[in-house]
Amino acid sequence: MDRIVIRGGRRLTGAIPISGAKNAALPLMAACLLTDQPLVLSNVPAVADIASMANLLAELGVDVARQDAADYGQTLTLTAREVKDITAPYDLVRKMRASVLVLGPLLARCGHARVSLPGGCAIGTRPVDQHLKALSELGATIRLDSGYIEAAAPAGLVGTTITFPFVTVTGTENILMAACLARGETVLHNAAREPEVVDLATCLVAMGAQIDGIGSDTLRIIGVDRLRGAAHEVLPDRIETGTYAVAAAITGGDVELLGARADLISSVMDSLAAAGVAVTPTNRGLRVALKNGPVQGIDVMTEPFPGFPTDMQAQMMALMTIAGGAAMITETVFENRFMHVPELCRMGANINVHGASAIVRGVPGLKGAPVMATDLRASVSLVLAGLAASGETVVNRVYHLDRGYERIEAKLVGCGADIERFRERRDD
Ligand code: UD1
């Protein structure tokens, strides 16, 4: 298992290119199952989760053609001329929960689908009950059998009104895709408004879907008989943007994030501004620099979009560990999303967790240590802490980082970080 070694204390300066959004690309890839024509997706990040989804689609009979871009990213041409298999097997779903995104499209196109239940996950139980409930409201019969979701709608799905009891991102995406091929009108109330949902809906419209209310919490979909192929460029990754913004801030640096879009991260920009970090638009993206003096402690609460994203919570906490004063960080989207806390404390942070809130009392500096984390964003928060810490930080279990960050060391080294990957053949 690879390790990353960081010798901290270097101020980051320069430019970092922002990749396409993994969490937009995953549902967009699943959307290829809705048509027998090619779906061409550009600006897809070259990360492990995308490779997992490509493997799953190939298993189902999708022809996957890949073309690497010059430096970062790739273009995928996905053609599901015929769906040969309707089973998403345990081994692939276990690796990545987002595999459940093939459920809606398979059911809508083929009339049945068999998808392994994702099971537990490091950040809370994360069930898919709302996906299943909504699909049954569209007329599907759902059975759970030997760890698999068996969904059937042999006569096709039928549009209806669905109200999600809380916001679910992949739940909204799954049902949105299914509803595009259902008979009649589907109305989704309390739909997720995340930019990744907007990106998916925009691509579905290019494929011939009829969707109203894109970007709002009420989506109206009129089902069509068939969808066609399309070409779509994946939007920039707002979480990668926020992560590198914190990298600049935590090192007292000055970094331009190329291709980043302010409208996707306004809540993060507001929090950073309150903490004393200036994020200003440039003609190539966004520039991030400390205003004057050290970062100040601020309170942050995670919420569905347009609120502060849960996927930025661990990174913001890393920044708060060295802030002047205290910060309260409250996680409302997931239970059990504070696994980075004990690791940050091993680096000298002062954090106390009380239920869904963590009180972070800023310390003058962190000290490098061997650390590891059990999910993607927790892992990257340790890399950020390592950039600011004195001495050497060794981040183990790097495969979590590789799931969602494209060539993270290359991007950071390009701005002057001292960070290196050591490849190892055996798992520890
Ligand atoms: C997506 C993102 C993930 C992000 C999350 C919240 C992808 C591939 N992943 O995950 O990075 O952290 O949104 O912004 O886009 N829930 C249920 N039942 C369900 C569905 C969800 O109880 O059927 C709960 C979850 O446990 C969680 C909350 O709802 O507490 C929100 O989860 P959800 O928005 O569905 O997250 P994902 O779509 O899995």
Boltz pocket constraint, residues with backbone or C-beta under 6 A from the ligand:
constraints:
  - pocket:
      binder: B
      contacts: [[A, 22], [A, 23], [A, 24], [A, 26], [A, 97], [A, 98], [A, 123], [A, 124], [A, 125], [A, 126], [A, 127], [A, 128], [A, 129], [A, 130], [A, 131], [A, 132], [A, 166], [A, 167], [A, 168], [A, 169], [A, 170], [A, 171], [A, 196], [A, 310], [A, 311], [A, 332], [A, 333], [A, 334], [A, 335]]
      max_distance: 6.0
